[in-house]
Amino acid sequence: MAINVPVFLLGLLLLWIPRPWMRFGAILGRRRRRNSGGAWKQEPWNRQESGDLRLSFRAEFTKARNYLDLLRAATGALVIIGGYQVQPALAAAAGATRFVTQEVLVVKIAVLLVGVLLQTLRYEHRRVTFFAPVFFLAGLSVILCGYWSALFAFIFVWGVNSVFNNAQAFLTVYALLLAAFGLLFKAANYRFAPAVNFRFVIAAALFCFLPVLLSLMTGRRLGVFTRKGAHMRKM
């Protein structure tokens, strides 16, 4: 097994850094300006909204951190998985046995899996909460399923988003669309589409469904951030 350590660590940093860390400085600055002992409850990201529980197209596509999630997930997956003429940071050595090749594949998938879990799970106020990392998953799908499959799945799921009443339904349909388009493009073998690995397509679909599965297993709904910077609503 050959590892490019600096590049591999870069991939881990991009994939494993939790989203809340990207606003740590802003949170700390706000809290220092608060004098009340119960001021943390007034922070906008700690307040909950009631009402419409659907993912909002306007809200999600106007948050800069969502695009950062998409970019870092795609870049991190590209570094770990490889593709698009980019050599992976982790690869089987020349002449390696099939077992070693499969072992490398498992490690790559495991790295991405940990990344998805870190974006989905949060420990807040002495309890574990779950979030739907939609744009992070979209970034992974670009590398795992190919850009055409990822693009079509993303467009279609947002096109029918108005019929969903929660994030669980959104991610379930998104997982099915990724699998369908990924396998379709693999079967069609279009010249303008990059080569698609069947196992990566299935992995992308499972990653999308993982937050839903965790939500169902624990009986807790998924949360999403309603605005940039901002407060969340439980779904």
NORJO-V585181 format. One record per residue. N is the residue number from 0. RES is the residue in one letter. OMEGA is omega in whole degrees, -180 to 180 (none if undefined). BURIAL is I if it has 16 or more other C-alpha atoms within 10 Angstrom, else O. Layout:
# NORJO-V585181
n->(N,N)
res->(RES,RES)
omega->(OMEGA,OMEGA)
burial->(BURIAL,BURIAL)
This chain:
# NORJO-V585181
n->(0,1,2,3,4,5,6,7,8,9,10,11,12,13,14,15,16,17,18,19,20,21,22,23,24,25,26,27,28,29,30,31,32,33,34,35,36,37,38,39,40,41,42,43,44,45,46,47,48,49,50,51,52,53,54,55,56,57,58,59,60,61,62,63,64,65,66,67,68,69,70,71,72,73,74,75,76,77,78,79,80,81,82,83,84,85,86,87,88,89,90,91,92,93,94,95,96,97,98,99,100,101,102,103,104,105,106,107,108,109,110,111,112,113,114,115,116,117,118,119,120,121,122,123,124,125,126,127,128,129,130,131,132,133,134,135,136,137,138,139,140,141,142,143,144,145,146,147,148,149,150,151,152,153,154,155,156,157,158,159,160,161,162,163,164,165,166,167,168,169,170,171,172,173,174,175,176,177,178,179,180,181,182,183,184,185,186,187,188,189,190,191,192,193,194,195,196,197,198,199,200,201,202,203,204,205,206,207,208,209,210,211,212,213,214,215,216,217,218,219,220,221,222,223,224,225,226,227,228,229,230,231,232,233,234)
res->(M,A,I,N,V,P,V,F,L,L,G,L,L,L,L,W,I,P,R,P,W,M,R,F,G,A,I,L,G,R,R,R,R,R,N,S,G,G,A,W,K,Q,E,P,W,N,R,Q,E,S,G,D,L,R,L,S,F,R,A,E,F,T,K,A,R,N,Y,L,D,L,L,R,A,A,T,G,A,L,V,I,I,G,G,Y,Q,V,Q,P,A,L,A,A,A,A,G,A,T,R,F,V,T,Q,E,V,L,V,V,K,I,A,V,L,L,V,G,V,L,L,Q,T,L,R,Y,E,H,R,R,V,T,F,F,A,P,V,F,F,L,A,G,L,S,V,I,L,C,G,Y,W,S,A,L,F,A,F,I,F,V,W,G,V,N,S,V,F,N,N,A,Q,A,F,L,T,V,Y,A,L,L,L,A,A,F,G,L,L,F,K,A,A,N,Y,R,F,A,P,A,V,N,F,R,F,V,I,A,A,A,L,F,C,F,L,P,V,L,L,S,L,M,T,G,R,R,L,G,V,F,T,R,K,G,A,H,M,R,K,M)
omega->(-179,-178,170,-169,-179,-179,179,179,176,178,178,180,-178,-175,-170,179,-180,-179,-180,-179,-179,177,-176,-179,-180,179,-177,180,179,-175,178,-180,178,180,-178,-179,-180,-174,-178,180,-179,179,-174,-179,177,177,-179,177,172,178,-176,-177,-179,170,-178,179,-177,-178,-176,-176,175,179,-177,-178,175,179,175,176,-179,-177,-177,177,179,-180,179,178,178,179,-176,-175,-174,-179,-178,179,175,179,-179,178,-179,-177,175,180,179,-180,-179,179,179,179,179,178,178,179,178,178,180,179,179,180,-180,178,178,179,178,178,179,179,-180,177,-176,-175,174,177,-176,176,175,175,178,177,-177,180,179,-178,-170,-175,174,178,178,178,177,-175,178,-178,-175,-174,-173,-172,-180,178,-180,-178,-179,180,-178,179,-177,-176,176,178,180,-177,-176,-179,-180,178,176,-178,179,180,180,-177,178,178,179,178,179,180,177,178,-177,-179,178,180,178,-180,177,-180,-179,178,180,-179,-177,180,178,179,-177,178,-177,-177,178,177,179,178,179,179,180,177,180,-178,-176,177,178,-180,179,179,-180,-178,-177,-178,179,-179,178,177,175,175,-174,178,179,174,-126,-171,-176,171,179,-177,none)
burial->(O,O,O,O,O,O,I,I,O,I,I,I,O,I,I,I,O,I,I,O,O,O,O,O,O,O,I,O,O,O,O,O,O,O,O,O,O,O,O,I,O,O,O,O,I,O,O,O,O,O,O,O,I,I,I,I,O,O,O,I,O,O,I,O,I,I,I,I,I,I,I,I,I,I,I,I,I,I,I,I,I,I,I,O,O,O,O,I,I,I,I,I,O,O,O,O,O,O,O,O,O,O,O,I,I,O,O,I,I,O,I,I,I,O,I,I,I,I,I,I,I,I,O,O,O,O,O,O,I,I,I,I,I,I,I,I,I,I,I,I,I,I,I,I,I,I,I,I,I,I,I,O,I,I,O,O,I,I,O,O,I,O,O,I,O,I,I,I,I,I,I,I,I,I,I,I,I,I,I,I,I,I,I,O,I,I,O,O,O,O,O,O,O,I,O,I,O,O,O,I,I,I,I,I,I,I,I,I,I,I,I,I,O,I,I,O,O,O,O,O,I,I,I,I,I,I,I,I,I,I,I,I,I,I,I)
